Amino acid sequence: MNDHYQEIRQLMRRIHRDGRGRGYGGLKILVLHILSDEPKNGAELMDAFDMMTHGHWRPSPGSIYPLLSKAVEENLIIKREDRRYELTPAGYEEINMFKTGVSDKPGTVEGILTDIDNNLSYLEDLCGDKLIPHKEMLEKIGLKINRINESVH
């Protein structure tokens, strides 16, 4: 699921860069992408945005619920008995049309290093309590960075 959220974060950057993020269209595509992973209710969608943006943006109920109603009217999603929304075949077609030819994955060393730097900045901003469970992995990553750094000297 984290890979899927990374894909959606890249899509968010593309929508913002292309100027499509304003209004219903950009948010609609992002919601459809999130729902392509698994059905969610409105609150779960808002939580997903909050998590994907590392707390920098969380759409309001006034944005999400009218969007969901409109997407149901457009037959892009259905509202299930458990109050979760699920993509219809038309919803899958909508996101597949938007994704055609999209590749925002960093393909250069500079792009990869920029992504790493951005993620490290985020980790630096977290309080220590959130990182404690990941101490062993952080140490392993530190060792890899040291080996890479030594190879360029």
N, C-alpha and C positions, 0 to 999 in steps of 0.2 A: 504494500500500500504506500510506503514512503516513496518508492520509485514513481508511482502514479502522482503523488503530490508534487514531486519534483517536476514532472511533466506539466502539471497544471501551473506551477510557479513560472516555468518557462513560457507557457501560453499567456499568463498574466503580463509578463514583460513584453511579449510580442504585441498584445492588444494595446497596452499602454503606449508602446513605441509607435505603432501604426495609427494611433489616435482613435481606435475603435472602442476604447474603454468607457467612453462617455455615454451615459444613458443605458437603456435596456439591453442593447445588443451585446456589449462586452460582458456584462454581468450574466446575461442569459447563457452565453457560451461557456463561461466558467462554471456555472451551476450545472449545466448539462454534463460537463466533463467530470465534475465531482460525482454526480449521480451515475455516471457510467461505471464507477467502481462498485457502488452498492447503493441500494435505496436509503434515503435519509429523510427526516422531517426537517422543517424549517430551522429549528434550533440547532440541529446537528449540522446543517449546512453552514450556519453562522459560525459555529465552533470550528468547522473545517477551515473556513477562511482565516479565522483568528490564528489557528495553528500553522497554516501554510505561510502566513505573512509574519510569523514570529511575534504576534501581538500588535503589529503595526496597523492592521485594518480589519475591521469586523463590520460587515454590512448590517444595517439596522433592520428591524422587523418591517419597517415601512418600505424598505427596498425589496426584501426577500419575498414576503408573502404576496404582494401584488404581482411580482414576477412569476411566482409559482402558479398563481391563478391564471395568468395570461398564457403561460406555457401549457397548462392543462387545456385551455380553450383552443390553443394551436395544435393540440394533439401531440405535443413533443414529450409530455410526461403524463402519467396517470397518478391519481392519489389512491393509495391502497387502503384497505380497511384499518390497518395499523397506523394510519395517518402519515405514512412515509410515502415519498414520491419515487417513482420508478420510470426510467426511460422507456419510451415506445420505440418501435422500429423507425418512426419518423425522427425521433430525438437522436437516435444513433446516426441516422443519415445526416442530420444537421451538423453534428460535431465532426463526422468524417469529411464532409464537404469543406469545413473550415480548416481541418488539419492537412488537407492535401498540399503537399510540397513543403510542409513545415519542418524545419530542423534547426532548432536553436541551441543544440548541444554544442558545448565548446569544442572546437576542432583543432585549436592551436594550443601550444604550451601556455601562451599568454592568457588565453581564455580560461584554461583550466586553473592556472594560478590565481586569476582574478576571482573565480568562483570559490576557491579554497580560502583566499584572503577574506572575502565577504562572510563566509561561514565561520571563520575563526573570529572575526569581529563580533559576530552574534554570540559565540561561545564566551568571549571575554566579558560580554555584557550580562551574562547569566549569573545569578548568585551561586555561590559555591555549593549550596545544598542540592541544587538541581544537577550538578556535575559529579557529585560524590559517587553515585552509582556507576558512573562511566569512567572512573579513575584508571582502571586497568587498560581500557581501550585508548584513553588519552595518552597514557605512557607509551603504548605500542606505536601510536601515530607519531609521537614525539621522536621516537627512535628512528622511524622511517624518514622523517624530515631531516634529522641529523645526518643519516647516511646519504641522502640526496644532496644535502648541503656540502658534505665532505667530498663528494664526487665532482663538484664543480670548482674545487680549489686546487 
